[in-house]
Amino acid sequence: MSIVVIDNQAVHYEAFGRGRPVLFLHGWLGSWRYWFPTMEVVSEHFRTYSFDFWGFGDSRRKLTQESIQSYSDQVIRFLDALGIDRVQLVGHSMGGMVALKTAISYPNRIQRVATVGAPIDGDSLSWLLKLTDRPFFADAFARMPWLRRRLFRFFLGETSDHAISEMIDDSVKSSAVSLRRAISSMWRTDLRPELGRLKVPTLIVHGGRDDIVNPNQADLFDHVPMAEVVVMPRSRHFPFLDEATLFNDVLLRFLRAQSATTGVKPTLISCETS
């Protein structure tokens, strides 16, 4: 376990591999472990990093409230603390929203950005997640870790991989306050008016069967010239777990590209096999 102190708060992170830096951002209810299976593959070509957002995993919240803006600030402060000038960002769900927000606000620090199952308009979140915006449900959710585990297991699927078990263990570490504030910020964030300011090559990945974030979020990038959209029809909210080999191929192709992606029309990836 590695720790870096940001704003007098300990932030837990992990790093693997060598080469150009790639930073992975996890989603709500999770931790850096979301990304461990993907980082193992990507670290063969890049130096990969992932940290726990304040209030999640092993990064405790003391001074900073959980919000999309504060997490975007945390990204930049993390880069500053580790002496990283520019980075490629990959974010899932809430982390994808943070990644896109950061790429729009700090194009000089972000080389490329990839989002996976990200709610561009927070209203695209499922009603089940929106319930935790209410203190009663957030408190109940926090008091019943078994419920979190079962819900997380449902959305992750039936795989028994050891890494998945560790993800589920980390899902019970967040307080009711952290859960509620993070959901509240996501729900009330709408990045659609800011998409025109996106100046870095962008990869948007969505699972066609996503039951957490409406897959129609992919349609918002039809006229964004810097964005390439990939829809994986067989995947739900975790394409990097549901179809890991295909996802890793798509992501590595994007990360290894040297020239800007412009004028790329949305792509529908089909996983049919003969």
N, C-alpha and C positions, 0 to 999 in steps of 0.2 A: 504494500500500500504506500502510495506517495501522497504527500500533503504539501500544498502551497498556501501561504497566508495572503488573503486578499481582503482589504478593508478590515483588518483585524479579525477576520473570520477564516477558519480552516476549511479549505476546499480539497476534497479527496479526488485524486485523478490517477489514471494508469496510462502507460505509454509502452509501445512496442515497435520494433522495426527500425529501419534507417531510411533516410532519404528526405524528400520534400514532405512538409508536415500536412497532415489531414486531421481535422478535429471533428469527432462524432458527438452529437448532442442527443441525449435520451428524451423520452416522452414522459408524460404525467404518470405518476404512480411507480415510476421505474428508477433506474440508476444507470451508471456507466455499463453495467453488465448486459443491458439490452444489446449492446453492440459487440460484445466479446467475440462471438463466432465470426462476424464480418471482419472485425479488426485482425483476427488471425490470418485471414486471407489477404487483406489489403496491406498488412505490414510486411508482406514479402516484397512489396514494391515501394512503400512509403513509410515514413515515421508517423505512426498513428497515436492519437491522444483521445481520451474521453474523460470528462469529469462529472461529478454529481452536482446538479443544480442545488443552490441553497435550499434547505428544507427537505431534500430528498437523499436517499442513499446514506452515505456517511459524511455528507456536508451539512453540518448543523447551522440553523439560522439563528443569528443573535441580533444583528443590526438591520438587515435588509429584508424588505417584504418581498414575497413571491409575486412576480409579475413578468410579463413578456419583456417589458422595458428593462427591468433590473437584471433579468437573465441575459439580455443582449449586452448590457454593460458588463456583466460577469465574464462573458466571452472575451471582450476586449481587454479587461483587466487580467484575465488568465494569460492571454497572449503576451501582454506587457510583462507579467511576472516571470514568464519563461523565456523572454527575449525573442519571441517569434514575431517577425515583421508582417508577413503575409501568410495566409493559410487557406486551404480548401476546407469548406464546411459541409458536413453531412448531418442532417437532423431528422428525427422521427417524431411525428405527431406534434406535441407541444414544442419539442426541440426543433422541428422543422419550421414552425412559426417563428421561433427565436432566430434560427439560421437565416431565414429570408429577411426578417426585420434587420438583422445585423448587416447582411449583404447590401441592403438598400441604404442603410445609414452610414456604413463605413466601407465604401467600395475600394478605398485605398488599402484596406487591411485584408480583404477577402478576394482571393483569386477566382474561385468558382464556388457555387453553392448547389447542393443537392438536397431536396426535401422528400420525405417518404410519409405518405398518409397525413400530410399537414393540413390543418384547418386554416385556410387563407381568410375566410370569413368565419369568425368564431361561432356564428349561429348554425354552422354546418355540423356542430357536435351533436352526438346522439342525446336523446332526452335523459338517458341513464346517467351520463356524466354531468349533465346540467343540474341534476338533483343535488349533487354535492356542493352546489353553490349555496344551499340552505344549511344553516348551522345544525339543525336537527339531524339531517341526513349525513352531514360530514362527521358529526360527533358519533353517530351510530356506526358509520363505516370505520371510523378510527378505533372504536371500542371492540369491534368484531374482526380481528385479523383473519379468522378463518373465512369470513365472507370475502375479504379482499383476495385471499389466496384462490378461492374457488372461482371468483369472477375473472381474475387474471389468467388462471388456467384455462377458462372457457375461451377467452379471446386469443390466447397463445396457441390453442389447439392441443392435440393429443400426444405430441412428441414427448418422449421421456428423457431427452438429452440432459446431461448433468448441468450444463450451462443454463438451461431453462429453469431447473429447480433453484439455482442460485438467484436468478432474476426474481422468481416468486418470493424467495426469502427476503430480498431487498424491498419488495413492494409493501411490506408492513412497517417500514421504518419511519414513514412520514406522519406528522401529527395532523389532527383534524384542521387546524389553522392553515397549515401548509397546503393541504389538499384543497380546501375551500378557496383560498386566495388565488392559487394557481388556476383553478377552473374558472373563477370569476374573471380573472384577467384575460384568459383565452376567449371566453364567451363574449367579452366586450371589446375584443380587438378585431378590427377589420382592416386588412392590409390591401384590399382591392384598390383604394384610391392611390396607393403608393407604388403599384406595380409598374407604372410608367417611368419610375425613377430607377428601375433595376438596370444596372449597367454591366453586370458580370455574367459570364456564361452560367446557365441555370439548368438543372435537371429536376423535373417534377415527376415523381413516381407515386402511383396510387394503385391499390388493390381494387379490382373490379367488384369484389364482394365485401368491401369494407363496411362493417356495421358500427364503427365508432365515429368516423368522419365520412360524410357523404362524398362518394367518388366524383360527384359533379364539380368538385373543386378543381379538377383537372381542366375543365372547360374554360376557366378564368384566364388561361394562358394562351388561348387561341391566337390572340393578336399581340403577344409579348415577344418581340423579335429575338431576345436573348434566351428564350426558354425552349427546351425540348421536353416533351411530355411523353411518358411511358405508362401505359395502363396494363397491369398484369391481371388478366381476367380471372385466374384461378385463386388469386390471393385475397386475404381479408385485410386486417389492419397491420399485419406484420409481414410484408412481402419478403423481407430479408430472412425470415424464418420459414415462411410457407413455401417459397420457391428460391431457396438460398443460392443454388448454382446459377440460375438465370439472373437473379438480382446481382450477384457478385460480378458476373460478366458485364452487365449493363453499367454498373457503378465504376468498375475498373476502366472500361472504355472511356467513360466520361472523365475520370480523374487523370488519365494518361494523355488525353488530348492536349495539344499545345496551342492550337489556334482558337480564337473566339468562335462560339456557336451563334450564328446569326441566321435568321430567316428559316429556321427549322420548324417544319410543321409538326403538330402532335402525332405521335406514333402509337399504334395499338399493337402490343406484343402478344402474339398468340402462342400458347404453350402446347398446341396440339402435336401429338407424336404419331408417327405412322407405324 
